């Protein structure tokens, strides 16, 4: 073992006393602090399924990290727990083991599965055990996929609860066709019943739905508010008690993680990630406990990882716009107008052999980069001379340039002289 690259890490003392997934958002604890009301609200709707009837369709709204998915998966686990237990003796005539065992869940993350075909394929294949009978990855007409989905769901009497997480991502990319079919499927089923639960971060995405789909889908609505700092502190304390021994975390670590996450719209995922990454950093440094310095290091690391992911997934033209801004700042010109950004972008397009977009479209791309937090675009008024936007980057220049230059389309111009961009846009 001596001399092995892992030796120093293997011999270091782990700070987690058990499963470190406890500090991951995907972990569903036995209790969900400060979400009891929403658990009960959703349970009062879903109890209809335990009677063998179709519950109302539900739309759940709330910002990232407000417990929407956790509450839905929590109730799924509770129903599965009921199915494993013998409950006939404890329930009245409306409930029995046979009815409860007929309730089945199908969970689809629409950020991963974001096409009509993919959604229907994944739902249909959840009710088929043999690989040979599954709907193929691609190749079938949509009508055949839908008919196959109906046949599989309707094979026996049951209540199928379909959870569509990140539903707005599916609608924005592929429209509402699949929701139209799923929301009217009950009229075409003989044995089974289907209920839909849609989860979204975007309160306004229903405006883009067909009115028929909107009315069917939004029979019930739940809106989850963000957590405040005290609530986040309770959540982290609950998880930390399971993840660590009592002397591992120094004072104020949980309070700091909670306060930092509360500043960003009360995101519990952010708070959990801060505590988990802080612990991992402390382990790598062979520390015996976690202090606030580790939290600040974790904050910087998470933010940089977010920037990397955001920049890496940008379309090529958006990368070129950001590239123009970063190159200009590197040359000492830290505030630019829209016209200057466009001139620099246009020069980069010419040098890379791409056709530039119109200035109006680049204005839209600048707004999108501003919303992502990669740049700051502030409107400045000059009175009678009108208004303009002052644009500057809000990310680290050197590291972000390296990320952009990893793009195959950008590499041919990575050695472009920044003075060329500056001279072009100052004309």
FENMOJO-V128905 format. One record per helix or strand. SS is the DSSP state (~ for helix, > for strand). FROM is the first residue (numbers start at 1). TO is the last residue. If there is no record, write none. Layout:
ss=<SS/SS>
from=<FROM/FROM>
to=<TO/TO>
This chain:
ss=<~/~/~/>/~/~/~/>/~/~/~/>/~/~/~/>/~/~/>/~/>/~/~/>/~/~/>/~/~/>/~/>/~/~/~>
from=<7/20/36/58/68/88/97/103/116/131/142/159/167/177/185/193/205/211/220/229/249/253/268/290/292/316/336/338/359/375/383/387/397/408/418>
to=<10/23/50/62/84/90/101/109/125/133/153/165/174/183/188/200/208/217/224/243/249/263/284/290/312/330/336/352/371/381/385/393/405/411/426>
